Amino acid sequence: MELRQLEYFVAVAEERNFTRAAERVHISQSGVSAQIRRLERELGAELFDRSARTVTLTVAGKAALAHARTALAAAGAVGQAVGEVSDLIRGRLTVGMVVGCTVTPLFDALAAFHRDHPGVELSLLEDNSDRLVEGVRAGAVDLALVGAAAAAPEGLETLTLISERLVAAVPPGHPLAARPRVALSELVAHPIVCMPPGTGLRTVFDQACAARDLRPVIALQATAADAIADLAARDLAVAVLSESMAARYGDRLTARLIEDVETPALLALIWKGGQGPAVRELLAYSRRAFAGPAHA
């Protein structure tokens, strides 16, 4: 049994697709398939059910997955321990980022980290916040930038970067634009355009509506703030955004604080405790990047 076979096995299990797994580990699909077959022959059991379009783990595969991840982590820890002693960080980091959230300081942190630690291979994964949280818990993602509703995800370390109230954003001629603030009951009288479920901003909005037994009409959804703003600017629906998001579209949208939604939407970095030197170092770079003049 070879470490690379375990690496390919974990990649297929997480991607649920041989082609995507091959792209992830940078070899051909046939190469991945051949190594998985060798591993299955050595173990005496099939690890994957290949009968459907999506590859799924067999009972034996499910039993093997946690041990394979542990073995890979242990092997990586050997290199990290040596690297830490020799002042050289190596390895691979998977960094998650919530979809539709272009946060320049995170990119600045990644660029500076890569420049100073070229021995660490960086992989960036976009997904909704809920799935990124589960990815961090499962060990598939080392560090993730997620949206959250006030409370940090249970059992994970958290560094809150942005904490903001929700606003309603409308074109200047909209009836809500004439009001200094907007109540949630007034807002839900109009069709809404906002982020999809699984994002921190949407969680805050949904929880606030549920607490007041309000049932908003979510007419449109988009993962990118630019798309939400464009739809609102065309008067198709009222946009629900965070304060800093809405501020970027002040040339075409008027933002009004939703006065009775006091729970802030958070943007936070999350990770599991006890991580190695690469994660600790990337966290240090991230703290510095977000502490810059524009984010102090």
Secondary structure by P-SEA (a helix, b strand, c coil): ccaaaaaaaaaaaaaccaaaaaaaacccaaaaaaaaaaaaaaaccccccccccbbbbcaaaaaaaaaaaaaaaaaaaaaaaaaaaacccbbbbbbbbccccccaaaaaaaaaaaaacccbbbbbbbbcaaaaaaaaaacccccccccccccccccbbbbbcbbbbbbbbbcccccccccccccccccccbbbbbbccccaaaaaaaaaaaaaccccccccccccaaaaaaaaaaccbbbbbcaaaaaaacccbbbbbcccccbbbbbbccccccccaaaaaaaaaaaaaaaccccc
